[in-house]
Amino acid sequence: MPTKRVIESHTRLKLLYEQEFGKTISDRTWRRRVSEMKQFIVGFNVLNRDASKQVANYAVINKMRGRLINSKHHHERMLAFKYFRDIGNKTINISGDKFLNLLAGHLKVDLKQVPISTRYYWFSRINLKFNPNSLYPIDELCFVAYIAAIWTINKRQTDKSADPNASKLTLSN
């Protein structure tokens, strides 16, 4: 039996999720979302101090991805998310520069081909300001990696349609 504190936290977080997502959801859908967050966000608990920020970020991702969850590229995006979530088991914070280098290695992209404005965009999508020297919680960088993976997939598809010989972006660090 959930405590009064847990029930209040669920209610507050569900309202926050709906506000960020842009529409109301049923209690059943909310339970599914909590289950997903527990799966994808290390140590997620509705009673955690940072649960509000995690729920808001997750709502932004869900709003952005829309019906793409069943797409053939969803798995690749989730691999990027999980890659950084697993790094989070070893470290808590990471610098913006180190994150981008790890991300480039994981996604097999050349950072020189990624416009600087795009890097700032990735961070802004989850309400972070990018600074190469700043330290970021790895839990938040998981969401940035998810967004960056979307860009990488789209970039590869654009490159393939423009050049039939292009298979993927080149890797170099």
Backbone as ProteinMPNN parsed JSONL, in Angstrom:
{"seq_chain_A": "MPTKRVIESHTRLKLLYEQEFGKTISDRTWRRRVSEMKQFIVGFNVLNRDASKQVANYAVINKMRGRLINSKHHHERMLAFKYFRDIGNKTINISGDKFLNLLAGHLKVDLKQVPISTRYYWFSRINLKFNPNSLYPIDELCFVAYIAAIWTINKRQTDKSADPNASKLTLSN", "coords_chain_A": {"N_chain_A": [[0.838, -1.176, 0.0], [0.746, 2.097, -1.022], [2.291, 4.946, 0.484], [1.066, 8.078, 1.84], [2.778, 10.113, 1.107], [4.07, 9.061, -1.179], [1.898, 8.838, -2.92], [1.162, 11.545, -3.182], [3.484, 12.498, -4.384], [3.472, 11.083, -6.816], [1.137, 12.191, -7.945], [1.873, 14.913, -8.178], [4.104, 14.701, -9.911], [2.928, 13.52, -12.143], [1.232, 15.577, -12.993], [3.178, 17.468, -13.66], [4.457, 16.09, -15.751], [2.33, 15.979, -17.616], [2.022, 18.69, -18.1], [4.483, 19.365, -19.331], [4.405, 17.575, -21.46], [2.158, 18.346, -22.81], [-0.469, 17.48, -22.931], [-3.169, 15.771, -21.26], [-2.874, 12.627, -19.522], [-3.862, 9.242, -18.925], [-4.233, 7.499, -15.765], [-3.289, 4.937, -16.025], [-1.561, 5.124, -18.245], [0.285, 6.836, -17.086], [1.384, 5.144, -15.119], [2.713, 3.385, -16.828], [4.589, 5.126, -17.93], [6.106, 5.765, -15.652], [7.173, 3.262, -15.163], [8.754, 2.98, -17.492], [10.569, 5.075, -17.051], [11.872, 4.129, -14.776], [13.163, 2.032, -15.927], [14.885, 3.225, -17.825], [16.188, 5.361, -16.57], [18.707, 5.549, -14.351], [18.329, 4.604, -11.049], [15.899, 5.915, -10.716], [13.257, 7.259, -8.854], [10.137, 8.151, -7.556], [10.253, 9.639, -5.279], [12.704, 10.818, -5.183], [14.916, 13.641, -5.012], [15.6, 14.878, -7.434], [13.652, 14.017, -9.156], [11.638, 15.536, -10.383], [12.939, 17.024, -12.401], [13.909, 14.935, -13.976], [11.518, 13.727, -14.805], [10.396, 15.846, -16.265], [12.289, 16.083, -18.349], [11.992, 13.56, -19.523], [9.373, 13.74, -20.42], [9.658, 15.685, -22.391], [11.237, 14.288, -24.232], [9.429, 12.214, -24.909], [7.361, 13.733, -26.018], [8.685, 14.816, -28.184], [9.524, 12.57, -29.643], [7.18, 11.369, -30.382], [5.274, 9.309, -32.404], [7.353, 7.698, -32.968], [8.376, 5.632, -31.495], [8.019, 3.002, -32.314], [9.526, 2.906, -34.551], [12.086, 1.835, -36.851], [14.465, 2.911, -36.071], [14.374, 3.494, -33.412], [15.571, 1.762, -31.619], [18.322, 2.232, -32.0], [18.537, 4.854, -31.041], [17.866, 4.433, -28.375], [20.0, 2.849, -27.645], [22.088, 4.698, -27.559], [21.168, 6.288, -25.461], [21.183, 4.367, -23.358], [23.899, 3.706, -23.333], [25.143, 5.964, -22.199], [23.758, 6.008, -19.817], [24.772, 3.72, -18.639], [27.414, 4.513, -18.314], [26.978, 6.287, -16.331], [26.822, 4.673, -14.126], [29.38, 4.498, -13.316], [30.448, 7.063, -13.148], [29.455, 10.344, -12.004], [29.274, 13.027, -12.863], [30.157, 14.738, -15.911], [32.26, 16.445, -18.226], [31.298, 18.862, -20.743], [32.841, 18.783, -23.115], [34.153, 16.248, -22.917], [31.931, 14.612, -22.925], [30.9, 15.102, -25.537], [32.978, 14.016, -27.076], [32.909, 11.31, -26.283], [30.324, 10.75, -27.141], [30.553, 11.18, -29.903], [32.284, 9.084, -30.541], [30.684, 6.894, -29.853], [28.432, 7.21, -31.544], [29.683, 7.184, -33.938], [30.51, 9.479, -35.462], [32.002, 12.362, -36.957], [33.046, 14.986, -35.111], [33.684, 17.397, -36.248], [31.993, 17.622, -38.352], [29.634, 18.224, -37.21], [27.644, 20.913, -36.744], [28.308, 23.717, -34.617], [26.108, 25.059, -33.611], [24.234, 23.034, -33.635], [25.104, 21.353, -31.616], [24.608, 22.978, -29.401], [21.853, 23.073, -29.667], [21.086, 20.391, -29.14], [21.516, 20.252, -26.365], [19.841, 22.299, -25.487], [17.325, 21.265, -25.94], [16.673, 19.804, -23.716], [16.57, 21.683, -21.806], [19.124, 22.604, -20.969], [22.11, 24.539, -20.848], [24.698, 24.595, -23.088], [28.102, 24.217, -22.398], [31.416, 23.71, -23.047], [33.23, 23.301, -20.961], [31.798, 22.968, -18.654], [30.448, 20.907, -16.043], [28.214, 18.217, -16.256], [25.397, 16.412, -15.037], [25.353, 12.948, -15.508], [22.937, 11.656, -15.8], [21.3, 13.523, -17.059], [22.66, 13.876, -19.409], [22.157, 11.545, -20.748], [19.72, 11.963, -21.978], [20.423, 13.982, -23.742], [22.098, 12.538, -25.399], [20.239, 10.83, -26.576], [18.765, 12.637, -28.117], [20.79, 13.589, -29.784], [21.342, 11.263, -31.162], [19.075, 11.023, -32.747], [19.495, 13.164, -34.508], [21.834, 12.24, -35.745], [20.968, 9.911, -37.045], [19.108, 11.01, -38.841], [20.871, 12.603, -40.31], [22.534, 10.687, -41.498], [20.669, 9.414, -43.146], [19.992, 11.518, -44.845], [22.473, 11.986, -46.05], [22.813, 9.557, -47.385], [20.738, 9.643, -49.237], [21.533, 11.773, -50.758], [24.036, 11.049, -51.704], [24.636, 8.114, -53.169], [26.757, 6.423, -52.614], [27.547, 6.935, -50.071], [27.745, 5.635, -46.858], [27.862, 6.046, -44.103], [28.589, 8.574, -41.625], [31.958, 9.655, -41.158], [34.37, 8.459, -38.795], [36.347, 10.191, -36.572], [38.558, 11.466, -34.212]], "CA_chain_A": [[0.0, 0.0, 0.0], [1.587, 3.285, -1.086], [2.112, 5.938, 1.533], [0.494, 9.355, 1.415], [3.873, 10.861, 0.465], [4.26, 8.488, -2.512], [0.728, 9.212, -3.723], [1.295, 12.976, -3.48], [4.588, 12.652, -5.333], [2.974, 10.617, -8.118], [0.187, 13.181, -8.445], [2.633, 16.105, -8.567], [4.942, 14.393, -11.075], [2.041, 13.292, -13.29], [0.826, 16.908, -13.462], [4.354, 18.053, -14.317], [4.61, 15.375, -17.016], [1.263, 16.432, -18.51], [2.323, 20.078, -18.467], [5.592, 19.344, -20.286], [3.991, 16.779, -22.613], [1.189, 19.15, -23.545], [-1.824, 16.953, -22.862], [-3.382, 14.901, -20.106], [-2.721, 11.197, -19.741], [-4.607, 8.443, -17.949], [-3.419, 6.934, -14.683], [-2.652, 3.734, -16.57], [-0.426, 5.585, -19.045], [1.267, 7.367, -16.14], [2.102, 4.004, -14.537], [3.633, 2.9, -17.863], [5.686, 6.098, -18.026], [6.957, 5.572, -14.47], [7.896, 2.011, -15.416], [9.786, 3.279, -18.489], [11.602, 5.903, -16.426], [12.651, 3.249, -13.905], [13.992, 1.197, -16.8], [15.876, 3.989, -18.567], [16.894, 6.33, -15.742], [19.305, 4.832, -13.234], [17.931, 5.032, -9.72], [14.701, 6.767, -10.7], [12.271, 7.01, -7.821], [9.276, 9.332, -7.485], [10.575, 10.389, -4.061], [14.02, 11.452, -5.317], [14.964, 15.096, -5.086], [15.694, 15.312, -8.828], [12.628, 13.336, -9.952], [10.905, 16.517, -11.198], [13.729, 17.328, -13.597], [13.944, 13.73, -14.797], [10.189, 13.57, -15.412], [10.249, 16.898, -17.278], [13.121, 15.693, -19.495], [11.387, 12.4, -20.159], [8.182, 14.227, -21.128], [10.136, 16.365, -23.599], [11.63, 13.225, -25.166], [8.209, 11.559, -25.408], [6.651, 14.677, -26.883], [9.468, 14.983, -29.398], [9.606, 11.35, -30.451], [5.847, 11.08, -30.891], [4.973, 7.932, -32.79], [8.58, 7.064, -33.447], [8.826, 4.55, -30.627], [8.004, 1.745, -33.053], [10.307, 3.009, -35.777], [13.251, 0.955, -36.895], [15.627, 3.593, -35.501], [14.206, 3.72, -31.98], [16.565, 0.942, -30.916], [19.614, 2.923, -32.062], [18.469, 5.994, -30.12], [17.895, 3.915, -27.012], [21.365, 2.386, -27.375], [22.85, 5.885, -27.148], [20.674, 6.621, -24.117], [21.66, 3.354, -22.408], [25.359, 3.797, -23.268], [25.497, 6.98, -21.205], [23.208, 5.584, -18.529], [25.731, 2.775, -18.079], [28.566, 5.301, -17.857], [26.523, 6.883, -15.08], [27.084, 3.748, -13.028], [30.776, 4.674, -12.918], [30.696, 8.473, -12.843], [28.244, 11.127, -11.752], [29.303, 14.209, -13.727], [31.108, 14.675, -17.017], [32.35, 17.751, -18.884], [30.667, 18.95, -22.052], [33.79, 18.312, -24.135], [34.345, 14.805, -22.81], [30.677, 14.009, -23.367], [30.816, 15.148, -26.999], [33.935, 13.06, -27.625], [32.346, 9.97, -26.074], [29.151, 10.656, -28.008], [31.037, 11.025, -31.285], [32.793, 7.723, -30.66], [29.572, 5.941, -29.808], [27.577, 7.369, -32.728], [30.557, 7.089, -35.113], [30.429, 10.716, -36.232], [33.117, 13.289, -36.851], [32.523, 16.202, -34.477], [33.896, 18.537, -37.148], [30.839, 17.674, -39.253], [28.454, 18.632, -36.437], [27.689, 22.363, -36.516], [28.302, 24.113, -33.21], [24.728, 25.387, -33.244], [23.531, 21.776, -33.411], [25.482, 20.9, -30.278], [23.832, 23.798, -28.461], [20.458, 22.657, -29.814], [20.902, 19.136, -28.419], [21.423, 20.542, -24.939], [18.695, 23.169, -25.216], [16.102, 20.468, -25.993], [16.325, 19.352, -22.362], [16.716, 22.857, -20.937], [20.492, 22.794, -20.486], [22.941, 25.429, -21.65], [25.948, 23.889, -23.366], [29.408, 24.828, -22.191], [32.341, 22.578, -23.121], [33.97, 23.113, -19.717], [30.882, 22.721, -17.528], [30.154, 19.527, -15.682], [26.794, 17.9, -16.352], [25.034, 15.093, -14.498], [25.248, 11.955, -16.574], [21.513, 11.347, -15.988], [20.756, 14.465, -18.033], [23.347, 13.672, -20.686], [21.497, 10.417, -21.427], [18.687, 12.542, -22.829], [21.122, 14.686, -24.822], [22.555, 11.487, -26.312], [19.058, 10.377, -27.32], [18.459, 13.675, -29.107], [21.893, 13.586, -30.753], [21.189, 10.066, -32.001], [18.064, 11.358, -33.747], [20.162, 13.997, -35.51], [22.781, 11.395, -36.486], [20.187, 9.044, -37.935], [18.599, 11.859, -39.924], [22.027, 13.026, -41.115], [22.945, 9.535, -42.311], [19.654, 9.204, -44.181], [20.138, 12.618, -45.799], [23.699, 11.738, -46.804], [22.594, 8.416, -48.279], [19.872, 10.028, -50.347], [22.27, 12.719, -51.594], [25.156, 10.336, -52.307], [24.351, 6.692, -53.016], [27.937, 5.709, -52.132], [27.777, 7.261, -48.656], [27.092, 4.683, -45.975], [27.707, 6.681, -42.797], [29.551, 9.619, -41.345], [33.245, 9.08, -40.806], [34.785, 8.584, -37.402], [37.686, 10.687, -36.271], [38.614, 12.291, -32.991]], "C_chain_A": [[0.885, 1.242, 0.0], [1.255, 4.269, 0.045], [1.517, 7.216, 0.953], [1.539, 10.177, 0.663], [4.111, 10.375, -0.97], [3.11, 8.896, -3.433], [0.801, 10.681, -4.125], [2.39, 13.222, -4.512], [4.163, 12.212, -6.729], [2.04, 11.648, -8.749], [0.914, 14.423, -8.969], [3.442, 15.85, -9.835], [4.088, 14.136, -12.326], [1.583, 14.63, -13.866], [1.973, 17.606, -14.193], [4.568, 17.413, -15.686], [3.582, 15.877, -18.035], [1.519, 17.86, -18.985], [3.421, 20.131, -19.525], [5.192, 18.634, -21.579], [2.957, 17.504, -23.459], [-0.213, 18.594, -23.591], [-1.943, 16.017, -21.663], [-3.22, 13.445, -20.511], [-3.514, 10.473, -18.654], [-3.656, 7.952, -16.859], [-2.668, 5.697, -15.161], [-1.413, 4.11, -17.405], [0.665, 6.129, -18.135], [2.064, 6.226, -15.501], [3.092, 3.415, -15.546], [4.849, 3.827, -17.98], [6.642, 5.952, -16.846], [7.79, 4.303, -14.645], [9.027, 2.232, -16.428], [10.919, 4.085, -17.86], [12.462, 5.063, -15.488], [13.596, 2.378, -14.723], [15.143, 1.994, -17.405], [16.683, 4.969, -17.729], [17.396, 5.614, -14.497], [18.839, 5.443, -11.914], [16.697, 5.918, -9.66], [13.745, 6.295, -9.617], [11.449, 8.278, -7.692], [9.569, 10.18, -6.249], [11.941, 11.072, -4.132], [13.888, 12.959, -5.451], [14.92, 15.58, -6.53], [14.646, 14.651, -9.734], [11.874, 14.31, -10.853], [11.636, 16.81, -12.496], [13.773, 16.123, -14.534], [12.612, 13.51, -15.508], [9.985, 14.603, -16.515], [11.051, 16.546, -18.529], [12.505, 14.522, -20.247], [10.14, 12.798, -20.951], [8.577, 14.916, -22.428], [10.522, 15.334, -24.658], [10.381, 12.557, -25.751], [7.435, 12.464, -26.345], [7.363, 14.778, -28.233], [9.435, 13.732, -30.276], [8.263, 10.93, -31.003], [5.627, 9.616, -31.177], [6.211, 7.163, -33.228], [9.029, 5.876, -32.611], [8.878, 3.209, -31.358], [8.837, 1.797, -34.327], [11.536, 2.113, -35.708], [14.48, 1.597, -36.265], [15.509, 3.831, -34.003], [15.266, 2.954, -31.189], [17.926, 1.644, -30.888], [19.644, 4.119, -31.115], [18.549, 5.523, -28.674], [19.275, 3.356, -26.665], [22.252, 3.55, -26.925], [22.453, 6.296, -25.733], [21.28, 5.662, -23.089], [23.18, 3.386, -22.26], [25.772, 4.8, -22.193], [24.891, 6.669, -19.841], [24.176, 4.621, -17.857], [27.01, 3.466, -17.611], [28.233, 5.927, -16.512], [26.703, 5.971, -13.881], [28.498, 3.919, -12.491], [31.095, 6.108, -12.513], [29.374, 9.199, -12.642], [28.162, 12.304, -12.707], [30.373, 14.046, -14.795], [31.104, 16.042, -17.708], [31.692, 17.698, -20.259], [31.555, 18.427, -23.164], [33.952, 16.797, -24.111], [33.084, 14.075, -23.287], [30.602, 13.975, -24.893], [31.781, 14.162, -27.639], [33.45, 11.62, -27.458], [31.152, 9.731, -27.002], [29.566, 10.423, -29.459], [31.568, 9.613, -31.515], [31.668, 6.699, -30.699], [28.722, 6.001, -31.075], [28.354, 7.268, -34.037], [30.381, 8.292, -36.043], [31.706, 11.515, -36.013], [32.558, 14.587, -36.282], [32.705, 17.433, -35.352], [32.722, 18.695, -38.125], [29.559, 18.107, -38.537], [28.55, 20.133, -36.182], [27.607, 22.687, -35.018], [26.887, 24.434, -32.755], [23.918, 24.121, -32.962], [23.849, 21.228, -32.03], [24.696, 21.67, -29.213], [22.359, 23.397, -28.491], [20.178, 21.369, -29.035], [20.683, 19.39, -26.931], [20.166, 21.356, -24.621], [17.383, 22.388, -25.217], [15.7, 19.916, -24.631], [16.625, 20.45, -21.339], [18.074, 22.952, -20.245], [21.191, 23.784, -21.405], [24.287, 24.739, -21.833], [27.147, 24.774, -23.112], [30.4, 23.678, -22.173], [33.057, 22.287, -21.803], [33.094, 22.814, -18.513], [30.722, 21.231, -17.291], [28.644, 19.332, -15.683], [26.536, 16.547, -15.7], [24.81, 14.114, -15.652], [23.79, 11.573, -16.833], [20.871, 12.276, -17.01], [21.391, 14.266, -19.406], [22.786, 12.47, -21.442], [20.456, 10.94, -22.41], [19.304, 13.315, -23.995], [21.597, 13.669, -25.858], [21.402, 10.967, -27.17], [18.74, 11.359, -28.445], [19.534, 13.713, -30.189], [21.792, 12.382, -31.686], [20.134, 10.302, -33.081], [18.696, 12.166, -34.874], [21.085, 13.137, -36.378], [22.055, 10.496, -37.479], [19.66, 9.841, -39.118], [19.719, 12.286, -40.86], [22.472, 11.89, -42.032], [21.956, 9.288, -43.45], [19.739, 10.282, -45.25], [21.364, 12.398, -46.667], [23.531, 10.589, -47.794], [21.737, 8.806, -49.475], [20.582, 11.001, -51.287], [23.396, 12.021, -52.349], [24.944, 8.842, -52.112], [25.544, 5.888, -52.496], [28.209, 5.962, -50.656], [27.03, 6.264, -47.781], [26.905, 5.247, -44.581], [28.756, 7.773, -42.648], [30.857, 8.983, -40.907], [33.577, 9.338, -39.352], [36.182, 9.15, -37.343], [37.598, 11.581, -35.056], [39.974, 12.914, -32.859]], "O_chain_A": [[1.688, 1.429, 0.914], [0.112, 4.394, 0.484], [1.473, 7.406, -0.263], [1.214, 10.86, -0.308], [4.329, 11.185, -1.871], [3.331, 9.256, -4.59], [0.532, 11.026, -5.276], [2.238, 14.055, -5.405], [4.46, 12.889, -7.713], [2.14, 11.941, -9.941], [0.616, 14.92, -10.055], [3.463, 16.688, -10.737], [4.485, 14.495, -13.435], [1.548, 14.803, -15.084], [1.763, 18.254, -15.218], [4.829, 18.109, -16.667], [3.928, 16.166, -19.181], [1.26, 18.191, -20.142], [3.301, 20.862, -20.508], [5.594, 19.046, -22.667], [2.884, 17.307, -24.672], [-1.08, 19.184, -24.235], [-0.944, 15.538, -21.126], [-3.401, 13.077, -21.672], [-3.797, 11.036, -17.596], [-2.436, 7.988, -17.016], [-1.537, 5.449, -14.742], [-0.358, 3.487, -17.282], [1.849, 5.905, -18.388], [3.282, 6.328, -15.355], [4.185, 2.993, -15.167], [5.984, 3.37, -18.111], [7.859, 6.009, -17.024], [8.974, 4.281, -14.311], [10.134, 1.727, -16.239], [12.093, 3.81, -18.108], [13.673, 5.274, -15.418], [14.688, 2.031, -14.272], [16.263, 1.49, -17.489], [17.77, 5.373, -18.144], [16.604, 5.13, -13.687], [18.948, 6.651, -11.702], [16.472, 6.601, -8.661], [13.462, 5.105, -9.481], [12.005, 9.376, -7.717], [9.16, 11.34, -6.193], [12.296, 11.83, -3.229], [12.882, 13.476, -5.937], [14.272, 16.584, -6.824], [14.756, 14.727, -10.958], [11.505, 13.952, -11.971], [11.027, 16.842, -13.565], [13.682, 16.28, -15.752], [12.586, 13.147, -16.684], [9.461, 14.278, -17.58], [10.553, 16.692, -19.645], [12.501, 14.505, -21.478], [9.883, 12.255, -22.025], [7.91, 14.751, -23.45], [10.182, 15.481, -25.832], [10.295, 12.359, -26.963], [6.91, 12.006, -27.36], [6.724, 14.819, -29.284], [9.332, 13.824, -31.499], [8.206, 10.204, -31.996], [5.777, 8.774, -30.291], [6.099, 6.081, -33.803], [9.974, 5.182, -32.987], [9.715, 2.367, -31.034], [8.853, 0.838, -35.099], [11.96, 1.694, -34.631], [15.444, 0.898, -35.955], [16.452, 4.322, -33.384], [15.791, 3.46, -30.197], [18.602, 1.646, -29.86], [20.656, 4.371, -30.46], [19.221, 6.141, -27.848], [19.675, 3.39, -25.501], [23.07, 3.398, -26.018], [23.311, 6.613, -24.909], [21.824, 6.095, -22.073], [23.698, 3.121, -21.175], [26.648, 4.517, -21.375], [25.463, 7.035, -18.814], [24.382, 4.69, -16.645], [27.619, 3.051, -16.625], [29.104, 6.078, -15.655], [26.733, 6.439, -12.743], [28.79, 3.539, -11.357], [31.922, 6.337, -11.63], [28.316, 8.726, -13.056], [27.112, 12.559, -13.296], [31.354, 13.323, -14.618], [30.073, 16.713, -17.766], [31.549, 16.631, -20.856], [31.091, 17.714, -24.053], [33.897, 16.142, -25.151], [33.166, 13.051, -23.966], [30.279, 12.941, -25.478], [31.443, 13.532, -28.641], [33.565, 10.809, -28.377], [30.997, 8.65, -27.571], [29.0, 9.577, -30.151], [31.326, 9.017, -32.565], [31.702, 5.752, -31.485], [28.336, 4.965, -31.617], [27.762, 7.266, -35.117], [30.137, 8.143, -37.241], [32.393, 11.354, -35.005], [31.697, 15.218, -36.895], [31.964, 18.406, -35.215], [32.495, 19.782, -38.657], [28.528, 18.33, -39.173], [29.452, 20.579, -35.473], [26.917, 22.005, -34.26], [26.51, 24.111, -31.628], [23.01, 24.143, -32.131], [22.97, 20.701, -31.349], [24.188, 21.088, -28.254], [21.696, 23.383, -27.454], [19.159, 21.262, -28.353], [19.783, 18.817, -26.316], [19.51, 21.125, -23.606], [16.424, 22.799, -24.564], [14.533, 19.596, -24.406], [16.896, 20.177, -20.169], [18.16, 23.334, -19.078], [20.894, 23.855, -22.598], [24.934, 24.349, -20.862], [27.201, 25.923, -23.55], [30.253, 22.755, -21.371], [33.45, 21.147, -21.553], [33.604, 22.443, -17.456], [30.841, 20.414, -18.204], [27.894, 20.168, -15.178], [27.363, 15.64, -15.797], [24.153, 14.438, -16.642], [23.437, 11.208, -17.954], [19.985, 11.854, -17.753], [20.744, 14.462, -20.434], [22.931, 12.391, -22.662], [20.325, 10.433, -23.524], [18.77, 13.303, -25.104], [21.506, 13.917, -27.061], [21.579, 10.698, -28.358], [18.479, 10.959, -29.58], [19.225, 13.854, -31.373], [22.121, 12.479, -32.868], [20.286, 9.83, -34.207], [18.465, 11.89, -36.051], [21.112, 13.287, -37.599], [22.489, 10.345, -38.621], [19.754, 9.4, -40.263], [19.531, 12.325, -42.076], [22.754, 12.112, -43.21], [22.355, 8.99, -44.576], [19.576, 9.993, -46.435], [21.312, 12.597, -47.88], [24.048, 10.645, -48.91], [21.979, 8.354, -50.594], [20.273, 11.05, -52.478], [23.679, 12.359, -53.499], [25.063, 8.35, -50.99], [25.362, 4.781, -51.988], [29.024, 5.264, -50.052], [25.825, 6.068, -47.943], [25.897, 4.965, -43.933], [29.688, 7.875, -43.446], [30.858, 7.888, -40.345], [33.12, 10.313, -38.757], [37.095, 8.642, -37.994], [36.657, 12.361, -34.909], [40.228, 13.644, -31.901]]}, "name": "protein", "num_of_chains": 1, "seq": "MPTKRVIESHTRLKLLYEQEFGKTISDRTWRRRVSEMKQFIVGFNVLNRDASKQVANYAVINKMRGRLINSKHHHERMLAFKYFRDIGNKTINISGDKFLNLLAGHLKVDLKQVPISTRYYWFSRINLKFNPNSLYPIDELCFVAYIAAIWTINKRQTDKSADPNASKLTLSN"}
